[in-house]
């Protein structure tokens, strides 16, 4: 694999940042320890049929009890940085009021452990584990949740700001709003599109208010950002209907977030598309100024891309009764991952190139990229995952191609450090570079982990 490793990182600069990523609920377990209260995911996992095999994060990878060993594993991969998230209900039980010292102590130790091993901590404040009490009070569709998030953010800054410079407010607000409040396939499992759009605005407002408070409270200059999940939306053809379909998909998936964050306004075409679906963005005076608090970086989570058609198939109407235009995803017959997601590295190049063009001056980091495959482990837990290695190599090359085309991409975090609780799919889907045996909690480097370690090492050798 050495030749492939050299090849994949070729063209990336010596100071390119390499990392691995996880999130709190997906790995920690210990859901009732040291004062942690339930999050919306603890509740959602108890809904019959919500998660494959009725699984939950009660134990997950037991990272809460194995943290020093896991940090040693990270350091062994030779990466520069580790992206992890803080469990809000651990550090501020119930989502309001004073900090919980026992919960904060875990992240305190984690940060110290990372720094002692020369690994840079990248903190994400919200990776979907909203305290259940805040959902009971209305959740993200309710404006107050944004203020609660800003308070929480400051509380974490007060505890860790002396050692942590890299701060991300939200992970993938599209997923929180759309999967959680419109599709109902993620916590809290609600299905009302207008509420989901309220959630979008209050997530963004929470980001902006938190950004202001984080900067004000930081003892040293920080790098502040937000992470969005995006794909590149391709039109099925040059026909106007298909280009419109791609524009609308990109509007709801990307510009609804990017434009207020970076330009301080919601895109007019998306606002009118939302109106056709009975949804309105509840903007109040001053909101957009807060939301567009300047960012130091944008995190991009990339897994796949779609091709869109606005041209009806035989017999289908051009518009829905609501007046919404016709739109559909066109299957591409490409190789897929175990999630059924098309493998389209070129979509990452095109997405990054477009972001560089439309939002210039904003440093970009790939904060997640990776794949689930049906791993087969031998008796020693070893996995020969050439499919995952190829996925990672092809996407790292896609990043290099985007840089060559002018995009300011400065780092790459592989998702994920280890197999973990894959949300509605439970433990069925494995994204890890490291295999986790859930019976014994034994960790074993997969072949892709060794490949990634070699890639990082070779890339770093250029640093001189
Ligand atoms: C991301 N979609 O989730 C999350 O940030 C991770 O926690 C997760 O494990 C990873 O990707 C793999 O799924 C997504 O339906 C979940 O488009 C669903 C979608 C996108 C991202």
Boltz pocket constraint, residues with backbone or C-beta under 6 A from the ligand:
constraints:
  - pocket:
      binder: B
      contacts: [[A, 23], [A, 26], [A, 171], [A, 172], [A, 175], [A, 229], [A, 301], [A, 368], [A, 415], [A, 421], [A, 422], [A, 431]]
      max_distance: 6.0
